[in-house]
Amino acid sequence: MAQVSGTTDTYDLVGIQEDVEDIIHDLSPTDTPFKAMASRGKADATLHQWQTDALEAAGANRQIEGDDASYATAVPTVMLSNYTQIVRKTLIVSRTADRVRKYGRDRETARLIVKRGKEINRDMEYALVRNQASSAGGSGTARSSAGAESMITNRVLPATSGAGTTPGYASGVWAAPTDGTASGAGSTLSEDMLKAAMELSWADGGDASIIMSNTYQKKVAATFAGANKFAGNTVNISATGKGSVIGSVDVYIGDFGEYRWKLNRWMRQSTVLLLDPDHIEVSWLDRIKPVELAKTGDADKMMLIGEFALTMGNPDAHAKIQDLYSA
């Protein structure tokens, strides 16, 4: 069939109205599981401090009747600290850009404030879970808050990674862990490594209930012997016969309790963290808020800014597996 001669079609028209969806599709991930799990605390100085204590080891306690008392010297508490870190995002939008009609938003300033806020949250999560050292900074250097990898000293190292170090806390700062040379089967995450890390936390009195890792190590966990017993099986979950195929480890039940495995896309692939949520706090010196900056022309300037420090309570409540092989 051919078009009849003289037919006016869309190719001839002038002034066709635009067809643009009134929505903006943004697929960027915004999940921050570590920050979401942490309690919210308050900091009153750029050096945020807290104390830990420990009971004497349990032992035989038998006393003679009528005996006079003797006195042991009490062990003092231990003072730990972390520096606050300033996080900031800025934006500048012309007056005209906010006034013109747009698809998917009313004011460009409002869109960018929301976007920058999500970006700050991701930057915070990145700092909280990684191997960042703490630093007092200076007039020309930014302060930094130590990350969880640096603050957790209960660790399990693969057999092929003897060179990996976790210096921990000394002289008022948390040093960054250093990686060894993870390679081969000896550095692949195993169930024995996971159990060893669980025992370290439990032995010190921790009640770790969260395993956190990037995707690579969680996929390795799906190959554990216990998981393999159910891998590929279909389990009916309703009377309709519909089911789910098991292919992952979301909950690990072992000798030291039940652990929920949480993915964290901002963690390093070479690390697995075992966390006790009761000993994790984000201590805020100043909550994130938008601040209008001085107007110097035909545009509005804004800054989102906040200041925080990671407080790991008693770091011995947690454990980690460090320097694992990852492709």
Phi and psi restraints in degrees (value plus and minus 20) as a CYANA .aco file:
   2 ALA   PHI    -142.2  -102.2
   2 ALA   PSI     134.5   174.5
   3 GLN   PHI     -88.9   -48.9
   3 GLN   PSI     118.1   158.1
   4 VAL   PHI     -87.1   -47.1
   4 VAL   PSI     115.3   155.3
   5 SER   PHI     -76.0   -36.0
   5 SER   PSI     113.6   153.6
   6 GLY   PHI      73.5   113.5
   6 GLY   PSI     -22.4    17.6
   7 THR   PHI     -87.5   -47.5
   7 THR   PSI     110.2   150.2
   8 THR   PHI    -106.5   -66.5
   8 THR   PSI     102.9   142.9
   9 ASP   PHI    -143.3  -103.3
   9 ASP   PSI    -196.6  -156.6
  10 THR   PHI     -84.4   -44.4
  10 THR   PSI     -43.2    -3.2
  11 TYR   PHI     -90.0   -50.0
  11 TYR   PSI     -39.3     0.7
  12 ASP   PHI    -114.4   -74.4
  12 ASP   PSI     -35.7     4.3
  13 LEU   PHI     -96.9   -56.9
  13 LEU   PSI     126.4   166.4
  14 VAL   PHI    -136.5   -96.5
  14 VAL   PSI     116.3   156.3
  15 GLY   PHI      70.9   110.9
  15 GLY   PSI       2.9    42.9
  16 ILE   PHI     -84.2   -44.2
  16 ILE   PSI     113.2   153.2
  17 GLN   PHI     -88.8   -48.8
  17 GLN   PSI     120.2   160.2
  18 GLU   PHI     -82.8   -42.8
  18 GLU   PSI     127.1   167.1
  19 ASP   PHI    -138.9   -98.9
  19 ASP   PSI      71.4   111.4
  20 VAL   PHI    -142.7  -102.7
  20 VAL   PSI     107.3   147.3
  21 GLU   PHI     -81.5   -41.5
  21 GLU   PSI     117.7   157.7
  22 ASP   PHI    -107.8   -67.8
  22 ASP   PSI      32.9    72.9
  23 ILE   PHI    -176.1  -136.1
  23 ILE   PSI     131.2   171.2
  24 ILE   PHI    -133.3   -93.3
  24 ILE   PSI     103.1   143.1
  25 HIS   PHI    -113.6   -73.6
  25 HIS   PSI      93.6   133.6
  26 ASP   PHI    -142.7  -102.7
  26 ASP   PSI      95.6   135.6
  27 LEU   PHI    -117.2   -77.2
  27 LEU   PSI     -16.5    23.5
  28 SER   PHI     -80.5   -40.5
  28 SER   PSI     110.6   150.6
  29 PRO   PHI     -88.3   -48.3
  29 PRO   PSI     120.5   160.5
  30 THR   PHI    -145.8  -105.8
  30 THR   PSI     -12.4    27.6
  31 ASP   PHI     -89.8   -49.8
  31 ASP   PSI     117.1   157.1
  32 THR   PHI    -155.0  -115.0
  32 THR   PSI      55.0    95.0
  33 PRO   PHI     -84.3   -44.3
  33 PRO   PSI     -54.4   -14.4
  34 PHE   PHI     -88.0   -48.0
  34 PHE   PSI     -68.5   -28.5
  35 LYS   PHI     -82.6   -42.6
  35 LYS   PSI     -59.0   -19.0
  36 ALA   PHI     -86.1   -46.1
  36 ALA   PSI     -52.9   -12.9
  37 MET   PHI     -96.6   -56.6
  37 MET   PSI     -48.7    -8.7
  38 ALA   PHI     -91.8   -51.8
  38 ALA   PSI     125.7   165.7
  39 SER   PHI     -96.3   -56.3
  39 SER   PSI     144.1   184.1
  40 ARG   PHI    -125.0   -85.0
  40 ARG   PSI     104.7   144.7
  41 GLY   PHI    -142.3  -102.3
  41 GLY   PSI    -194.7  -154.7
  42 LYS   PHI    -145.2  -105.2
  42 LYS   PSI     116.1   156.1
  43 ALA   PHI    -133.9   -93.9
  43 ALA   PSI     124.7   164.7
  44 ASP   PHI    -138.6   -98.6
  44 ASP   PSI     -17.8    22.2
  45 ALA   PHI    -172.5  -132.5
  45 ALA   PSI     143.9   183.9
  46 THR   PHI     -89.4   -49.4
  46 THR   PSI     -41.2    -1.2
  47 LEU   PHI    -125.1   -85.1
  47 LEU   PSI      84.8   124.8
  48 HIS   PHI    -114.0   -74.0
  48 HIS   PSI     106.1   146.1
  49 GLN   PHI    -141.2  -101.2
  49 GLN   PSI     131.8   171.8
  50 TRP   PHI    -172.1  -132.1
  50 TRP   PSI     143.8   183.8
  51 GLN   PHI    -136.1   -96.1
  51 GLN   PSI     129.5   169.5
  52 THR   PHI    -143.9  -103.9
  52 THR   PSI     139.2   179.2
  53 ASP   PHI    -166.7  -126.7
  53 ASP   PSI     144.5   184.5
  54 ALA   PHI    -167.7  -127.7
  54 ALA   PSI     123.3   163.3
  55 LEU   PHI     -97.0   -57.0
  55 LEU   PSI     135.5   175.5
  56 GLU   PHI     -84.0   -44.0
  56 GLU   PSI     134.4   174.4
  57 ALA   PHI     -80.3   -40.3
  57 ALA   PSI     120.1   160.1
  58 ALA   PHI     -87.1   -47.1
  58 ALA   PSI     123.9   163.9
  59 GLY   PHI    -185.5  -145.5
  59 GLY   PSI    -197.1  -157.1
  60 ALA   PHI     -82.5   -42.5
  60 ALA   PSI     115.1   155.1
  61 ASN   PHI    -157.3  -117.3
  61 ASN   PSI      65.6   105.6
  62 ARG   PHI    -143.2  -103.2
  62 ARG   PSI     107.2   147.2
  63 GLN   PHI    -139.7   -99.7
  63 GLN   PSI     131.0   171.0
  64 ILE   PHI    -100.5   -60.5
  64 ILE   PSI     116.3   156.3
  65 GLU   PHI     -82.3   -42.3
  65 GLU   PSI     111.0   151.0
  66 GLY   PHI      59.4    99.4
  66 GLY   PSI     -16.5    23.5
  67 ASP   PHI     -89.5   -49.5
  67 ASP   PSI     128.4   168.4
  68 ASP   PHI     -96.5   -56.5
  68 ASP   PSI     129.8   169.8
  69 ALA   PHI     -98.5   -58.5
  69 ALA   PSI     126.9   166.9
  70 SER   PHI    -140.0  -100.0
  70 SER   PSI     140.5   180.5
  71 TYR   PHI    -146.8  -106.8
  71 TYR   PSI     106.7   146.7
  72 ALA   PHI    -113.6   -73.6
  72 ALA   PSI     126.5   166.5
  73 THR   PHI     -90.0   -50.0
  73 THR   PSI     106.6   146.6
  74 ALA   PHI     -92.3   -52.3
  74 ALA   PSI     119.8   159.8
  75 VAL   PHI    -102.3   -62.3
  75 VAL   PSI     107.8   147.8
  76 PRO   PHI     -90.9   -50.9
  76 PRO   PSI     144.3   184.3
  77 THR   PHI     -88.6   -48.6
  77 THR   PSI     144.3   184.3
  78 VAL   PHI    -128.3   -88.3
  78 VAL   PSI     109.1   149.1
  79 MET   PHI    -114.8   -74.8
  79 MET   PSI     105.7   145.7
  80 LEU   PHI    -135.6   -95.6
  80 LEU   PSI     143.6   183.6
  81 SER   PHI    -176.7  -136.7
  81 SER   PSI     143.3   183.3
  82 ASN   PHI    -169.4  -129.4
  82 ASN   PSI     126.7   166.7
  83 TYR   PHI    -106.4   -66.4
  83 TYR   PSI     128.0   168.0
  84 THR   PHI     -95.4   -55.4
  84 THR   PSI     134.7   174.7
  85 GLN   PHI    -147.4  -107.4
  85 GLN   PSI     112.8   152.8
  86 ILE   PHI    -109.1   -69.1
  86 ILE   PSI     110.0   150.0
  87 VAL   PHI    -136.6   -96.6
  87 VAL   PSI     120.1   160.1
  88 ARG   PHI    -171.8  -131.8
  88 ARG   PSI     124.9   164.9
  89 LYS   PHI    -157.6  -117.6
  89 LYS   PSI     124.4   164.4
  90 THR   PHI    -143.1  -103.1
  90 THR   PSI     142.3   182.3
  91 LEU   PHI    -174.2  -134.2
  91 LEU   PSI     131.6   171.6
  92 ILE   PHI    -161.3  -121.3
  92 ILE   PSI     107.4   147.4
  93 VAL   PHI    -151.5  -111.5
  93 VAL   PSI     110.5   150.5
  94 SER   PHI     -87.8   -47.8
  94 SER   PSI     134.5   174.5
  95 ARG   PHI     -77.7   -37.7
  95 ARG   PSI     -62.5   -22.5
  96 THR   PHI     -84.4   -44.4
  96 THR   PSI     -60.1   -20.1
  97 ALA   PHI     -81.4   -41.4
  97 ALA   PSI     -51.1   -11.1
  98 ASP   PHI     -99.4   -59.4
  98 ASP   PSI     -46.1    -6.1
  99 ARG   PHI    -106.4   -66.4
  99 ARG   PSI     -54.4   -14.4
 100 VAL   PHI     -86.7   -46.7
 100 VAL   PSI     133.9   173.9
 101 ARG   PHI     -93.0   -53.0
 101 ARG   PSI     120.0   160.0
 102 LYS   PHI    -158.9  -118.9
 102 LYS   PSI     136.5   176.5
 103 TYR   PHI    -106.6   -66.6
 103 TYR   PSI     121.7   161.7
 104 GLY   PHI      63.0   103.0
 104 GLY   PSI     -27.1    12.9
 105 ARG   PHI    -185.1  -145.1
 105 ARG   PSI     140.2   180.2
 106 ASP   PHI    -111.4   -71.4
 106 ASP   PSI     -79.2   -39.2
 107 ARG   PHI    -132.3   -92.3
 107 ARG   PSI     113.8   153.8
 108 GLU   PHI     -85.3   -45.3
 108 GLU   PSI     -54.2   -14.2
 109 THR   PHI     -80.2   -40.2
 109 THR   PSI     -64.3   -24.3
 110 ALA   PHI     -83.1   -43.1
 110 ALA   PSI     -61.8   -21.8
 111 ARG   PHI     -81.0   -41.0
 111 ARG   PSI     -64.1   -24.1
 112 LEU   PHI     -91.9   -51.9
 112 LEU   PSI     -52.0   -12.0
 113 ILE   PHI     -82.3   -42.3
 113 ILE   PSI     -65.6   -25.6
 114 VAL   PHI     -83.1   -43.1
 114 VAL   PSI     -64.3   -24.3
 115 LYS   PHI     -83.0   -43.0
 115 LYS   PSI     -67.0   -27.0
 116 ARG   PHI     -84.1   -44.1
 116 ARG   PSI     -55.0   -15.0
 117 GLY   PHI     -82.9   -42.9
 117 GLY   PSI     -61.6   -21.6
 118 LYS   PHI     -85.2   -45.2
 118 LYS   PSI     -57.9   -17.9
 119 GLU   PHI     -85.5   -45.5
 119 GLU   PSI     -60.0   -20.0
 120 ILE   PHI     -83.2   -43.2
 120 ILE   PSI     -62.3   -22.3
 121 ASN   PHI     -78.7   -38.7
 121 ASN   PSI     -61.1   -21.1
 122 ARG   PHI     -87.7   -47.7
 122 ARG   PSI     -59.9   -19.9
 123 ASP   PHI     -83.2   -43.2
 123 ASP   PSI     -58.7   -18.7
 124 MET   PHI     -83.9   -43.9
 124 MET   PSI     -65.9   -25.9
 125 GLU   PHI     -79.3   -39.3
 125 GLU   PSI     -61.6   -21.6
 126 TYR   PHI     -77.5   -37.5
 126 TYR   PSI     -65.4   -25.4
 127 ALA   PHI     -89.5   -49.5
 127 ALA   PSI     -56.4   -16.4
 128 LEU   PHI     -89.1   -49.1
 128 LEU   PSI     -55.6   -15.6
 129 VAL   PHI    -120.0   -80.0
 129 VAL   PSI     -28.7    11.3
 130 ARG   PHI    -119.9   -79.9
 130 ARG   PSI    -190.1  -150.1
 131 ASN   PHI    -114.0   -74.0
 131 ASN   PSI      24.5    64.5
 132 GLN   PHI    -101.8   -61.8
 132 GLN   PSI     115.6   155.6
 133 ALA   PHI    -102.2   -62.2
 133 ALA   PSI     140.2   180.2
 134 SER   PHI    -108.7   -68.7
 134 SER   PSI     131.0   171.0
 135 SER   PHI    -172.4  -132.4
 135 SER   PSI     119.1   159.1
 136 ALA   PHI     -94.1   -54.1
 136 ALA   PSI     -37.2     2.8
 137 GLY   PHI      46.9    86.9
 137 GLY   PSI    -182.0  -142.0
 138 GLY   PHI    -192.2  -152.2
 138 GLY   PSI    -192.3  -152.3
 139 SER   PHI     -83.4   -43.4
 139 SER   PSI     -42.7    -2.7
 140 GLY   PHI    -139.4   -99.4
 140 GLY   PSI     -11.2    28.8
 141 THR   PHI    -155.0  -115.0
 141 THR   PSI     114.8   154.8
 142 ALA   PHI     -93.9   -53.9
 142 ALA   PSI     123.0   163.0
 143 ARG   PHI     -88.0   -48.0
 143 ARG   PSI     135.6   175.6
 144 SER   PHI    -158.3  -118.3
 144 SER   PSI     121.5   161.5
 145 SER   PHI    -113.9   -73.9
 145 SER   PSI     111.3   151.3
 146 ALA   PHI     -82.3   -42.3
 146 ALA   PSI     124.5   164.5
 147 GLY   PHI    -110.6   -70.6
 147 GLY   PSI     149.7   189.7
 148 ALA   PHI     -79.4   -39.4
 148 ALA   PSI     -59.1   -19.1
 149 GLU   PHI     -77.7   -37.7
 149 GLU   PSI     -57.3   -17.3
 150 SER   PHI     -95.8   -55.8
 150 SER   PSI     -49.0    -9.0
 151 MET   PHI    -111.6   -71.6
 151 MET   PSI     -34.4     5.6
 152 ILE   PHI    -114.3   -74.3
 152 ILE   PSI      94.3   134.3
 153 THR   PHI    -122.7   -82.7
 153 THR   PSI     -34.1     5.9
 154 ASN   PHI     -91.0   -51.0
 154 ASN   PSI      90.7   130.7
 155 ARG   PHI    -161.1  -121.1
 155 ARG   PSI     134.5   174.5
 156 VAL   PHI    -139.9   -99.9
 156 VAL   PSI     110.8   150.8
 157 LEU   PHI    -131.5   -91.5
 157 LEU   PSI     117.5   157.5
 158 PRO   PHI     -80.9   -40.9
 158 PRO   PSI     136.7   176.7
 159 ALA   PHI     -80.0   -40.0
 159 ALA   PSI     -49.4    -9.4
 160 THR   PHI    -112.1   -72.1
 160 THR   PSI     -11.1    28.9
 161 SER   PHI    -144.6  -104.6
 161 SER   PSI      24.5    64.5
 162 GLY   PHI     -82.3   -42.3
 162 GLY   PSI     -38.7     1.3
 163 ALA   PHI    -105.2   -65.2
 163 ALA   PSI     -30.8     9.2
 164 GLY   PHI     -86.4   -46.4
 164 GLY   PSI     114.5   154.5
 165 THR   PHI    -145.2  -105.2
 165 THR   PSI     133.0   173.0
 166 THR   PHI    -153.5  -113.5
 166 THR   PSI      72.5   112.5
 167 PRO   PHI     -82.4   -42.4
 167 PRO   PSI     -51.4   -11.4
 168 GLY   PHI      56.5    96.5
 168 GLY   PSI    -165.2  -125.2
 169 TYR   PHI    -122.9   -82.9
 169 TYR   PSI     106.3   146.3
 170 ALA   PHI    -177.2  -137.2
 170 ALA   PSI     118.3   158.3
 171 SER   PHI      34.5    74.5
 171 SER   PSI      15.3    55.3
 172 GLY   PHI      64.3   104.3
 172 GLY   PSI     -15.4    24.6
 173 VAL   PHI    -155.4  -115.4
 173 VAL   PSI     134.5   174.5
 174 TRP   PHI    -118.1   -78.1
 174 TRP   PSI      99.9   139.9
 175 ALA   PHI    -102.7   -62.7
 175 ALA   PSI     134.6   174.6
 176 ALA   PHI     -96.5   -56.5
 176 ALA   PSI     117.1   157.1
 177 PRO   PHI     -83.0   -43.0
 177 PRO   PSI     131.2   171.2
 178 THR   PHI    -134.2   -94.2
 178 THR   PSI     122.8   162.8
 179 ASP   PHI    -106.0   -66.0
 179 ASP   PSI     130.8   170.8
 180 GLY   PHI    -109.8   -69.8
 180 GLY   PSI    -165.8  -125.8
 181 THR   PHI    -139.8   -99.8
 181 THR   PSI      51.5    91.5
 182 ALA   PHI     -81.9   -41.9
 182 ALA   PSI     105.2   145.2
 183 SER   PHI    -179.3  -139.3
 183 SER   PSI     129.6   169.6
 184 GLY   PHI      53.0    93.0
 184 GLY   PSI    -195.9  -155.9
 185 ALA   PHI     -83.8   -43.8
 185 ALA   PSI     -48.1    -8.1
 186 GLY   PHI     -87.0   -47.0
 186 GLY   PSI     -36.0     4.0
 187 SER   PHI    -128.8   -88.8
 187 SER   PSI     -10.8    29.2
 188 THR   PHI    -101.4   -61.4
 188 THR   PSI     114.9   154.9
 189 LEU   PHI     -72.9   -32.9
 189 LEU   PSI     111.3   151.3
 190 SER   PHI    -147.1  -107.1
 190 SER   PSI     142.8   182.8
 191 GLU   PHI     -85.6   -45.6
 191 GLU   PSI     -52.6   -12.6
 192 ASP   PHI     -83.5   -43.5
 192 ASP   PSI     -60.0   -20.0
 193 MET   PHI     -82.3   -42.3
 193 MET   PSI     -62.8   -22.8
 194 LEU   PHI     -83.1   -43.1
 194 LEU   PSI     -63.5   -23.5
 195 LYS   PHI     -84.7   -44.7
 195 LYS   PSI     -58.3   -18.3
 196 ALA   PHI     -83.9   -43.9
 196 ALA   PSI     -60.8   -20.8
 197 ALA   PHI     -86.9   -46.9
 197 ALA   PSI     -60.4   -20.4
 198 MET   PHI     -79.9   -39.9
 198 MET   PSI     -61.0   -21.0
 199 GLU   PHI     -87.3   -47.3
 199 GLU   PSI     -55.5   -15.5
 200 LEU   PHI     -80.8   -40.8
 200 LEU   PSI     -64.9   -24.9
 201 SER   PHI     -85.6   -45.6
 201 SER   PSI     -67.1   -27.1
 202 TRP   PHI     -83.3   -43.3
 202 TRP   PSI     -62.7   -22.7
 203 ALA   PHI     -82.1   -42.1
 203 ALA   PSI     -49.9    -9.9
 204 ASP   PHI    -108.6   -68.6
 204 ASP   PSI     -19.1    20.9
 205 GLY   PHI      78.9   118.9
 205 GLY   PSI     -16.9    23.1
 206 GLY   PHI     -94.2   -54.2
 206 GLY   PSI     140.6   180.6
 207 ASP   PHI    -147.8  -107.8
 207 ASP   PSI      37.2    77.2
 208 ALA   PHI     -80.3   -40.3
 208 ALA   PSI     114.8   154.8
 209 SER   PHI    -154.1  -114.1
 209 SER   PSI     -21.3    18.7
 210 ILE   PHI    -142.9  -102.9
 210 ILE   PSI     108.6   148.6
 211 ILE   PHI    -124.1   -84.1
 211 ILE   PSI     108.2   148.2
 212 MET   PHI    -146.7  -106.7
 212 MET   PSI     113.6   153.6
 213 SER   PHI    -179.3  -139.3
 213 SER   PSI     149.3   189.3
 214 ASN   PHI     -99.1   -59.1
 214 ASN   PSI     159.9   199.9
 215 THR   PHI     -84.0   -44.0
 215 THR   PSI     -55.8   -15.8
 216 TYR   PHI     -79.6   -39.6
 216 TYR   PSI     -69.5   -29.5
 217 GLN   PHI     -90.8   -50.8
 217 GLN   PSI     -50.3   -10.3
 218 LYS   PHI     -87.4   -47.4
 218 LYS   PSI     -56.0   -16.0
 219 LYS   PHI     -87.4   -47.4
 219 LYS   PSI     -54.5   -14.5
 220 VAL   PHI     -84.7   -44.7
 220 VAL   PSI     -60.5   -20.5
 221 ALA   PHI     -81.0   -41.0
 221 ALA   PSI     -48.9    -8.9
 222 ALA   PHI     -87.3   -47.3
 222 ALA   PSI     -32.0     8.0
 223 THR   PHI    -116.4   -76.4
 223 THR   PSI     -20.1    19.9
 224 PHE   PHI     -78.5   -38.5
 224 PHE   PSI     133.4   173.4
 225 ALA   PHI     -76.5   -36.5
 225 ALA   PSI     -64.2   -24.2
 226 GLY   PHI     -83.8   -43.8
 226 GLY   PSI     -57.7   -17.7
 227 ALA   PHI     -90.4   -50.4
 227 ALA   PSI     -54.1   -14.1
 228 ASN   PHI     -84.3   -44.3
 228 ASN   PSI     -45.2    -5.2
 229 LYS   PHI     -82.7   -42.7
 229 LYS   PSI     -46.5    -6.5
 230 PHE   PHI    -133.6   -93.6
 230 PHE   PSI     -25.9    14.1
 231 ALA   PHI     -79.4   -39.4
 231 ALA   PSI     110.0   150.0
 232 GLY   PHI      65.5   105.5
 232 GLY   PSI     -28.5    11.5
 233 ASN   PHI     -95.3   -55.3
 233 ASN   PSI     127.8   167.8
 234 THR   PHI    -122.8   -82.8
 234 THR   PSI     106.5   146.5
 235 VAL   PHI    -134.2   -94.2
 235 VAL   PSI     102.2   142.2
 236 ASN   PHI     -87.8   -47.8
 236 ASN   PSI     113.9   153.9
 237 ILE   PHI    -141.5  -101.5
 237 ILE   PSI     -16.5    23.5
 238 SER   PHI    -178.6  -138.6
 238 SER   PSI     149.3   189.3
 239 ALA   PHI     -87.8   -47.8
 239 ALA   PSI     -35.3     4.7
 240 THR   PHI     -96.7   -56.7
 240 THR   PSI     -31.0     9.0
 241 GLY   PHI      70.3   110.3
 241 GLY   PSI     -24.1    15.9
 242 LYS   PHI     -88.1   -48.1
 242 LYS   PSI     128.3   168.3
 243 GLY   PHI    -169.1  -129.1
 243 GLY   PSI    -198.2  -158.2
 244 SER   PHI    -144.2  -104.2
 244 SER   PSI     121.4   161.4
 245 VAL   PHI    -111.5   -71.5
 245 VAL   PSI     103.9   143.9
 246 ILE   PHI    -100.6   -60.6
 246 ILE   PSI     104.9   144.9
 247 GLY   PHI    -167.0  -127.0
 247 GLY   PSI      -0.5    39.5
 248 SER   PHI    -173.5  -133.5
 248 SER   PSI     151.0   191.0
 249 VAL   PHI    -134.9   -94.9
 249 VAL   PSI      88.0   128.0
 250 ASP   PHI    -123.0   -83.0
 250 ASP   PSI     -46.5    -6.5
 251 VAL   PHI    -153.4  -113.4
 251 VAL   PSI     110.4   150.4
 252 TYR   PHI    -134.2   -94.2
 252 TYR   PSI     102.1   142.1
 253 ILE   PHI    -131.0   -91.0
 253 ILE   PSI      98.1   138.1
 254 GLY   PHI    -156.0  -116.0
 254 GLY   PSI    -184.3  -144.3
 255 ASP   PHI     -83.5   -43.5
 255 ASP   PSI     -43.4    -3.4
 256 PHE   PHI    -132.5   -92.5
 256 PHE   PSI      -4.3    35.7
 257 GLY   PHI     105.5   145.5
 257 GLY   PSI    -186.5  -146.5
 258 GLU   PHI    -128.1   -88.1
 258 GLU   PSI     113.6   153.6
 259 TYR   PHI    -147.0  -107.0
 259 TYR   PSI     114.7   154.7
 260 ARG   PHI    -117.8   -77.8
 260 ARG   PSI     109.3   149.3
 261 TRP   PHI    -110.7   -70.7
 261 TRP   PSI      99.7   139.7
 262 LYS   PHI    -134.5   -94.5
 262 LYS   PSI     114.2   154.2
 263 LEU   PHI    -100.8   -60.8
 263 LEU   PSI     120.6   160.6
 264 ASN   PHI    -155.3  -115.3
 264 ASN   PSI      89.5   129.5
 265 ARG   PHI     -92.5   -52.5
 265 ARG   PSI     -30.6     9.4
 266 TRP   PHI    -116.7   -76.7
 266 TRP   PSI     -27.7    12.3
 267 MET   PHI     -95.8   -55.8
 267 MET   PSI     138.4   178.4
 268 ARG   PHI     -91.8   -51.8
 268 ARG   PSI     124.2   164.2
 269 GLN   PHI     -89.2   -49.2
 269 GLN   PSI     -38.4     1.6
 270 SER   PHI    -107.5   -67.5
 270 SER   PSI     -15.0    25.0
 271 THR   PHI    -148.6  -108.6
 271 THR   PSI     122.3   162.3
 272 VAL   PHI    -142.8  -102.8
 272 VAL   PSI     109.3   149.3
 273 LEU   PHI    -127.4   -87.4
 273 LEU   PSI     118.5   158.5
 274 LEU   PHI    -132.6   -92.6
 274 LEU   PSI      98.1   138.1
 275 LEU   PHI    -141.4  -101.4
 275 LEU   PSI     119.9   159.9
 276 ASP   PHI    -123.9   -83.9
 276 ASP   PSI      84.7   124.7
 277 PRO   PHI     -77.9   -37.9
 277 PRO   PSI     -44.3    -4.3
 278 ASP   PHI     -88.8   -48.8
 278 ASP   PSI     -33.5     6.5
 279 HIS   PHI    -139.2   -99.2
 279 HIS   PSI      15.7    55.7
 280 ILE   PHI    -152.7  -112.7
 280 ILE   PSI     105.5   145.5
 281 GLU   PHI    -162.3  -122.3
 281 GLU   PSI     118.7   158.7
 282 VAL   PHI    -118.6   -78.6
 282 VAL   PSI      93.0   133.0
 283 SER   PHI    -116.8   -76.8
 283 SER   PSI      98.3   138.3
 284 TRP   PHI    -116.7   -76.7
 284 TRP   PSI     102.0   142.0
 285 LEU   PHI    -101.3   -61.3
 285 LEU   PSI     -54.5   -14.5
 286 ASP   PHI    -174.5  -134.5
 286 ASP   PSI      98.0   138.0
 287 ARG   PHI     -85.3   -45.3
 287 ARG   PSI     133.1   173.1
 288 ILE   PHI     -84.8   -44.8
 288 ILE   PSI     110.0   150.0
 289 LYS   PHI    -171.8  -131.8
 289 LYS   PSI     134.4   174.4
 290 PRO   PHI    -100.4   -60.4
 290 PRO   PSI     119.1   159.1
 291 VAL   PHI    -149.2  -109.2
 291 VAL   PSI     107.4   147.4
 292 GLU   PHI     -97.6   -57.6
 292 GLU   PSI     113.1   153.1
 293 LEU   PHI    -119.3   -79.3
 293 LEU   PSI     145.5   185.5
 294 ALA   PHI     -78.0   -38.0
 294 ALA   PSI     113.8   153.8
 295 LYS   PHI    -105.2   -65.2
 295 LYS   PSI     106.0   146.0
 296 THR   PHI    -142.8  -102.8
 296 THR   PSI     -17.4    22.6
 297 GLY   PHI    -190.4  -150.4
 297 GLY   PSI    -175.8  -135.8
 298 ASP   PHI    -108.4   -68.4
 298 ASP   PSI      30.2    70.2
 299 ALA   PHI    -177.1  -137.1
 299 ALA   PSI     134.8   174.8
 300 ASP   PHI    -124.5   -84.5
 300 ASP   PSI     112.7   152.7
 301 LYS   PHI    -130.5   -90.5
 301 LYS   PSI     116.8   156.8
 302 MET   PHI    -159.5  -119.5
 302 MET   PSI     137.3   177.3
 303 MET   PHI    -158.6  -118.6
 303 MET   PSI     112.2   152.2
 304 LEU   PHI    -119.9   -79.9
 304 LEU   PSI     106.9   146.9
 305 ILE   PHI    -166.6  -126.6
 305 ILE   PSI     126.4   166.4
 306 GLY   PHI    -178.1  -138.1
 306 GLY   PSI     151.0   191.0
 307 GLU   PHI    -165.8  -125.8
 307 GLU   PSI     110.0   150.0
 308 PHE   PHI    -163.8  -123.8
 308 PHE   PSI     145.6   185.6
 309 ALA   PHI    -159.6  -119.6
 309 ALA   PSI     124.6   164.6
 310 LEU   PHI    -104.4   -64.4
 310 LEU   PSI     107.3   147.3
 311 THR   PHI    -134.5   -94.5
 311 THR   PSI      95.9   135.9
 312 MET   PHI    -114.9   -74.9
 312 MET   PSI      -1.3    38.7
 313 GLY   PHI      36.4    76.4
 313 GLY   PSI    -140.9  -100.9
 314 ASN   PHI    -116.6   -76.6
 314 ASN   PSI      87.2   127.2
 315 PRO   PHI     -77.6   -37.6
 315 PRO   PSI     -43.1    -3.1
 316 ASP   PHI     -91.0   -51.0
 316 ASP   PSI     -26.9    13.1
 317 ALA   PHI     -92.2   -52.2
 317 ALA   PSI     -35.3     4.7
 318 HIS   PHI    -133.7   -93.7
 318 HIS   PSI     154.5   194.5
 319 ALA   PHI    -174.8  -134.8
 319 ALA   PSI     146.5   186.5
 320 LYS   PHI    -169.0  -129.0
 320 LYS   PSI     137.5   177.5
 321 ILE   PHI    -132.0   -92.0
 321 ILE   PSI     101.1   141.1
 322 GLN   PHI    -132.0   -92.0
 322 GLN   PSI     128.1   168.1
 323 ASP   PHI      42.6    82.6
 323 ASP   PSI      26.5    66.5
 324 LEU   PHI    -102.2   -62.2
 324 LEU   PSI     134.7   174.7
 325 TYR   PHI     -88.2   -48.2
 325 TYR   PSI     117.8   157.8
 326 SER   PHI    -166.9  -126.9
 326 SER   PSI     116.7   156.7
